[in-house]
Amino acid sequence: MKSVVLAPIITEKGVSLSSNNVYAFLVSPSANKHLVSCEIKQIFKVDVVSVNIINIPGKIKRSGKKFGKRSDIKKAYVRIKSGQKIAVFESEEEKKDKKVKSKDNKDKKAE
């Protein structure tokens, strides 16, 4: 069987939601809440509290006189039990924190 969860969505919004124990994933168009919940439990070994799924229709784009359509996407916002974390998102937050701290240190040295 193919995987339902395709990739984590690591954007500014996605990472900020992780502080509220909500994580965003790109999922298969055929996925439903139950399948997403089961797969997240199996992959990341966390307790899923709720799953919200959003269908995003692809935009129509034009190149010259020809029109095309981007693929439709489906996102799943997964809320996990408080106190648990998913490592993929936490490492991105830590990288951003380190960048901010290094910029602060450079500013202090410049003064």
N, C-alpha and C positions, 0 to 999 in steps of 0.2 A: 504494500500500500504506500502511496506517495505521502509525503509530509504535508500537513495542512498549513502549518506555520512556516512561511517562507523566509522572513527576515525581521529583525527588530527595526523599528523606526527611530533612528537616533537623530532627532532634530532638537532645536531649542525647546519647543513645546513638549516633545516626548521626554526629554531629560528632566524638565521642570515638573512634569506630572509624576515622575518617579519618586519625588519627595513625599507624595501623597499615596504611595504604594500602588500607583496606576502605571502600567507599562503598555506601550503601543507596539503592535506588530502588524506587518503586512501578511495577509493570509490568502489562501487559495479562494478563487471566486465561488467554489462549491462548498466552502466551509460554513459550519453553523456553530452556535455558541457551545454546544456540548462537545463537539470535536475539538474546538480550540481549547476549551478548559482541560480536557483529558490530555491533550498533547503538551500543554504548558506544564501540567503536573508531572508528566513523565520526563520531559526534557530537563526542566530546571529544579525539580524536587521541591516545589512550593505548594502551599494550599491556596487554591483559587477561590475568591469570595464571589466575584461576579465578572461577567463578560458583556461588553457592549460592542456591537458590530455596526460599521458604517460602510455603505456602498458609495463609491465616488465614481461618477460617470466620466469617461475620458473626454478631453476637450477636442474640438474640431480644429485642425490646424491647416494652414494653406502654404504651399510652396509653389510660387508662380501661379499658374492657372489651375493646378491640381489641388484637390482637397484630400485630406487624410484624417484619420481619427486615432487618437492615443488610446491605449488599452484602458478598460475600466479597472479600477482597483477596489479592493476590500480591505478595510482596516479593522483590527480588533483592539479595543482598549480593555486590558485585563487588570482587575483589582485583586491584589493578593493580601493574605493575612498580615496584619501589622507586626512588625518585628522581623519579617522575612525580606530578603532582597534578591534581585537578579543581577548577577555579576556583570553582565554585558553593559548595562546602563550605569552602574556604579563606577566603572573604570573611566567612562567618558566624563562623568562629573568630576572625578579626581583630576583628570588631565586639565580640565578647564580651571579648576581651583589652583593647580600648580602654575598655569600660565598667568593667572591674575596675581598670584603671590610673587612670581618672578618679575612682573612689570612693576609691582609696588617696590620691590627691592632695588630695581634699577632707578626708579624715581628718587628713592631715599639716597642712593649713592651719588646721584647727579647734584643733589642739594648740598 
